[in-house]
Amino acid sequence: MTLISSLQPAPTAGSETWGARHAHDPTVVRDDDGTYYMFSTDAVANSEDIPAGVHVRSSPNLVDWTYVGTALDGVPSAAREWSGARGLWAPDVVRWPSPEGKPTWHMYYSASTFGSSTSAIGLAVADSPAGPWTERGLVVRTLAGQDTQNAIDAAVVFDRKGDPWLTYGSFFSGIHTLRLDAGSGLALTEGDLGTCIARRHTKVDRAIEGAYVVYRPEDDRYALFVSYDSLFNTYNVRVALADEVTGPYRDANGADLTDVDAVPHTVGTKILGSYGFDGDTAWLAPGHNSILTVDDGDQAGQYMVHHVRFAEDPTQHIVQLRRVFTTAGGWPVVSPQPYAGPERETLPEPVPLGGTWRVVRFDPASTDIAPARPVDVHDDGSVTTAGEPRQVRLTVGGVELDAVVFGSWDFSRNRTALSFSGIDSDGVVYAGTQGA
């Protein structure tokens, strides 16, 4: 085992002002002391003054982020020799149970070069998200011309029995999942490349990546979040559910995410894409998400953590967190507003749901920026809320939705407001914020 490093601030002028900017492919965890850590691709690395090696930020509240350095001192030797990578991509960090009762932390990082499937996923471990990290070797590796898979974009889920699985993949032959050894965190079977759980047709360049699986004990099912299309301008997040971790994963219309014979945009329920509210920044190409679950406190709940680009300057990107909810029909949906903290997202008193809302329709056939339009929203006249999440049936512009309403911070109006997200009978997702 090779000791890697503790977190060390990078000698980068201005990095103290980055906040959540310049982070790509993010995952967030909470340490035992309540501090949140964000790990991301070293997306601005490979210059003289910005180091490679998994960039790390910390936050006390999931809103204010401070860049604190790199978790790894560059690309570990085995991953570099296999892939030729100059930087590390898409780390997933997970609390790992230990037989001794003291959990450790596992970091699964990706090493590759753009457009190549000669790639590797490696493992490093630590007693704290702050490090130091100890290298444990390669978990999965693929070779262009020999393997159809691409060993990047790792994500770990523990199944209903507590067994760990690694989900990974990008373009090429799609998303795969394989069993890990509960003791070592490496592949249970050396050389195992896993089972395909999602893929896309060659006529859309097989554009799928950034997968993340969550086990839902409340209904004993697995939710697969995955990004479609191009990370540069058309990313969008799709969801499907399965009874087993290995699938089949089906969308709201029953389509299997491995079905390459169907029209490509009709497979996978689109829950987030490019959109814009009036008077506010339009967000382009949200994607490559992870899911953070907070079990206690005033921030308890689930959050989608993803990066997104500024529509007016797509070269600039930032990480956003959005609250995740489940409709009465069991479907995952996310807030149309980035997370702003419990104080900002709680109304002073209950308000009725009826009235004019600004609503986005996430058309699964479109990759354009969806504008928020004023739409009349109706409920049965009896539902009011001050922001606590509530499953409801809403009629939005004449379309009936299985929806959730919740408090949010309306960034375009700089105020607390109700928002909703819901799905219609055709499997199309709508989201909106109250107020004309």
N, C-alpha and C positions, 0 to 999 in steps of 0.2 A: 504494500500500500504506500502511496506517495502523498505526503502532506502538500496541499495546494496553497491555500492562503486564507487569512481573515479578510474581511472587507477593508479595502484601502481606498480612500478618496482619490479620484483621478486628478492629475495636475492639469485640469482643463479650465481655461479662463471662461467664466460665465456659467459653469455647470451648476453652480449654486442657484441659478435662476431658472433652471430647466423645468422644475416641477414635474408634471406628467408628460411634458413634450419630449420628443425624440425617443420614445419607448415604443417598441414593436413586439407583437406576439407575447402579451403579458400574462403573468399569473401572479396572484396575490395570496399570501398566507398570513395568519395571525400567530405571533409568538405567545408564549405563556404569560409574558408581562403585559399583553394587550397591544404591543406594537405591531403594526401591519408592515409587511415587506412585499415589495413588488419586484419581480425578476423578469427581465426581458431580453430580447435579442440585442446584441451590441450594434444597433442599426446605424449609428454614426461613427463606428470604429473604422479602423484601417487608415487612419491619418496619423500624422506624427504625434499629435498631442491628445488623441482620444484612444484609449486602450481597448483591446479586445478582451472578452472573457466574461460574459453575462453581466449586464448592468443591473444595479440594485438601487431601489429607492425605499424610503421608509415614510410612515405616516402614523399619526396618533388617532386619525379619525376617518380614513378613507377618502378624504377630500383634499387635504393639503399634503403634498408630496415633496420630499427632499432627496435629491440624488446623493448617494453615499459611497459610490465606487463600484468596483467589480468583485464578483464572488470568486471567480477563477482567474488565475494569472495567465491569461491567454488561452490557447487551445491545448488541452492535454495531449501528450505526445502520441499515444496510440490512435486517438481520433484524427490528429493532424496527419500522421503517416498514412492512414487508410484513405482519408478523403481529400487531402490537400487544402483543407479549410484554413482561412486566415482569421475567421471569427466564429463565434458560436451563435446558434439560432434557437429560438423558441424553447426556453427552459421550462420544465414543469417541476415544481417543488411541492412535496407532499410529506405530511407527518407520517412516520412509519412506526407501526407498533413493534414493541420489543418483548420477548419472553420474560425479560427481567423486570418489565413494568415501566422502564424509562424510555419513552419514545425518542427516536432520532428523526432526522430530516433527510430525505432523499431528493437529490436534484438530478433529473434526467435532461440532458442537453443534447442538441443536435449539431453535427459537424458535416458540412457539405459545401459545394460551390453552386452558384446559380445555374439552373437548367440541367444539372447532372444528378443521376441517381446512384453514383458512387458516394455513399453517405453512411454515417454511423450515429447511433444514439449511445451516449456514455452515461455513467452513473458516478456521482460523488455524494458523500454523506457527511453530516455534521450533527453536533448536539444542539445547535441553535441556527436559525436562519441567518444570523450574523456571522456564522462560520466559527472556526476555520473548517474548510472543506477538505475531505480526504478522497482521492480518486480510487474508484473500485473497478474500473475497466469498462469494456464495451458490452452493451446489452444486445443490440441488434446492429448488424451491418449489411449493406447491400452493395452489389457491384454492377455497374452499367454493362449491359450486354450479356449478363448472366442471370440476374434477378429482375423480375418485373416490378418489384416493390421499390419504394424509396424511403429509407430509414431516417426520416425527420419528423418534427412536430409531435413529440412524445406527450402523452397524457395518461395518468394512472387513475384507475377506479378500483375500489374494493367491492366485490360482488356480495350477494346476500349472505354468503357463508364467511365473508371476511377475506376471501382469497384475492390477491392483487392481479390486475390485468393491465397491460400496456397497450394503448391504442396509438397508432401512428400512421403516417403515410401522406403523400402529396402527389397529385397528378398521376402519371404513369399508370399503375394498376389499382389506384384508389387507397381506401382506408382499411387497415388491418388491425386486429387485436390478438394478443397472445398472453398466455399465463406467465406470470413471474413467480420466482421462488420467494416464499414469504420470509425466509431467513436472510438470504443474500440480496434480494432485490434484483438479481439478474434473471435472465430467461430460465424458466423451469426446465426447458429442454434446449440445450445448446444448439444454435443454428435454426431454431424455430422462427419462421417468419409470420406465423399466425393465420387467422381466418379473415377473409375479406368481408367487411360489413357495409361498405358504401363505395360507389365508383360512378364515373360518368363516361359518356360516349366520346369517341375521338373527334366527332364533328364540333364539339365544344372544347376541344383540346384537353379532354379528361380533367377539366378544371375543378378540382376539389382538394381541400387541405384543411389544416388547423382544426382537427377534430377534438372533441372533448365529451366524455361519457360521464353521466351522473346516475348513481343508483338512488331510486326514490323508495324508501321503505314504506311510505304511507300507502302506496298502491303496488309495491313489489314489482316495479318496472324500471327500465333503464331508458334514460333520455340521451340521445346523441345530438350534439350541437356540431355543426360543420359549416365551413365557409365555401361558397361557390364562386367561380369566375376569377377575375384578375385582382391581385392585391393592389395594383396601381390605381384602378379607377372604378371597378365594378363589383368588388367584394360585396357579398350579402350573406347573412346567417340563416341557415336552414335547420330544422329540427325534425326528428323522427323518434318513435318510441318502440321498445321491444320488451318481450317477456324474459329474454335471456341476454346476457352480456354479449354473446356472439351473434345476436340477431335471430331472425330478420328484423331490421328496423324499418318501420312503416310510418308514412306521414299521415296527416289528418284525413286524407282521401284513400288510405290503404295502400298506397304505392310503396314498393320495396326500394330502398335506396341503392340496391345493387342492380336495379332494372335499367339496362342501357338501351332497351328497345323502345321505351316510352319517350315522348317528346321531352328533351332534357329539362326545360324550365318547369315542367309539371310535377317533377319528383322532388320531394322535400318541402316541408312547410316553411315558407319564408317569414321569419319573425322580425327581421331588421335589415334595412337596406339604406341606400343614400336618401336623405330627406332634408327639408328645411322648414323652419317656422318663420313667419313674417317678422322682419326686424332683427333677426338673429343670424348667426353664422349658419350656412348650409353645410351639412356634414356629408362627406363623400367616402364611400367604400368602407363601411364598418365591417370588421371581421377578425378572424383568428382569436376567438374568445376562449377564456377559461371560465369556470364557475367557482366563486368563493361562497362557502357556507359559514355563517356566523351563528353559533348556537345559543348565545345568551347576550344579555344587555340590551340597551336601547337601539342597537344596530342589528339585532338578531334577524336573520333571514338569508336569502340567497341573492347574489349579485353576479351579473354578467360583467366580466372584465375583458375589454377589447380595445384595439386601437382603431383610429379613424383619421381621415385626412380632412384638411380645410378645403372646401370647394374652391375658394378664391386663390388658393396656392396649394395644389395637391402634393408638392414636395414636402410640405410640413404636416406632421402628424402628431397625435396626442392620444393618451389613454383615457378612456371614460369607463366609469362603472354605472350600471343600470340595475335597478331592482328587478328580480325575477319573480313572477307569480304563476299560479296554476289556476286555470279556469275550472268551473264546476265539471266540465267534460274531461278534465285531466290534461289540458293542453298547456305547455309552457308559453308564457308571453313575457315581454319586457317593457319597462317604462319608456315612453318617448322622450323623457327628460333625463339627462345625466344626474347621478346621485349628488345631493347637496347637503346631506346630514339631517338627522331627525328634527332638529329645531326648525329648520326651514321648510320641512315637508309636512308639518302638522298645522292644519287650519285652526284658528281660535275657537270656532264653533261649527257645528254641522251645517251643511248647505245642501239643498236639493240638487239632484243630478240633471233635471231637465233644463233645456236652454240651448244656446248656441255654443258649440265647441269648435276648435280648429283641429281638423282630423286629417291624418295621413293614411292612405291606403297603400299597403305594401304589395303592389302588383307583382306576382311571381314571374310574369313574362317580361318585365321591364327592368333595365338597369339604370334608368334615368333618375335624377334627383326628384323624389316625390314631394310636391308642395303640400303644406298643410292648408286645407280649405275650410271656410266656415260651413258648418253642417248642423242641422237641428238634431238634437239628441233627446230621446224620450225613454222614461222608465214607467213603472206603474204608478208613479206619483207618491209613493210612500218611502222611497229609499233616500236617506240623507246620510252623510258621513263627514267627519272632520279630518279624514285622511287615513283611517285604519283600513287596510285592504279588505275589500268585500266583493264576493262573487255575485254578479248580477246578470240579468238579461237586459240588454240595451237595444233600442232601435235607433240606428244611426243613418240618417238620410234615407229612411225606408228599409234599411237592411238590418235584420235581427242578428245580434251578436251574443255569443257566450263569452262574457267579459269579466274583468276585474277592474274595480275603481280603487284609487289609492291617492294619497297625498304626494305632491311633487313640488319642485321649485321651477316655476316658469321662467326660463332664462331669457326669453324674448321680451317679457314684460317685467322682469325683476320683481317677482312676487310669488307667494305661496298660492298654489291652485290645485284643484283635483285633476288627475289624469286618468285615462283608462287605456287598456289594451284588450283586444278580444278577437275572436275568430268567427267567421260566418259559416254557413252550411256547405259552402264550396271550398272551405279550407283556406280562405284568404284572410289575412290579419289586418286589422285596423288599429290605430292608436291615436289618441288625441288628448288635448288639454282644454279645460273649461275656460270660456271667455271668448268673446268675438274679437 
